[in-house]
Amino acid sequence: MVQTYTDPFRETIIVNQETPATRQTERVPIMQRIIDNPFLLLFIGVVVPTVFYVVWGIMELVSIPLAN
């Protein structure tokens, strides 16, 4: 029997409970945990474009020639 539960560190662990001697745990890959978290995806979707636009704006301001 396969049982899935979430530990306090928000990692889903799949436990194979056929016999106590063959009990195995598998860690969920980091990319799957990122893609499964909608709030983290929202944060990344807001922060990444903001950082790019700020950097782009600073580059534009630096490239303006000084007035004589």
N, C-alpha and C positions, 0 to 999 in steps of 0.2 A: 504494500500500500504506500502511495506517495502522498506526503502531507506537506503543505506550504504554509509558512507563517512568516511574520515580519518581526525582526528583533528591534530592540530599542534604538539602534543606530540606523534605522530605516533601510535596512538591507533585507531583501527577501531571501530566505533560505529554503531550499527544497531538501527535504529529508526523506530518504528512502528507508522505510521502516519494515523491511521484510523480516529480518531477524536482528537482534541486538548486536550480533557479531559482525554483520555486514552493513551497519548503519553508516551512511555516507552523507556529507553535506557538500553542497555546491554553492559557490558565491555567484551572484548575478553580475554580469559584466558591467563596467562603469558606464559605457554608452547606453546600455539598456536602462540603467537607473536614471540617467540624464533625460533620455527621451520619454520615460514614463512619468516624469515630474512636470506637470503643466506650469507650476509657478516658476520653476527654474527656466523653462523655455520662454515664458513671458519676460522674465528678467533679462535673459540673454537677448531676446528680440528687441527690447527697448534700449539696453545699454550699448550693444555693438553698433547700431547705426548712429547713436548719439556720439559715441567716441569718434567714429569715422568723420562725422560732420564737423565736430569741434576741431579735429586735427586738420581737416581740409580747410576750414575757415582760418585757422592760424597760419597755414601755409599760404593762403591767398593774401592775408594781411602782411606777411613778411615779404612777399614778392612785389608789393606796390613800391614803386620808386619814390625816394624822398623828394619833396618839392625844394626848388632852389630859391 
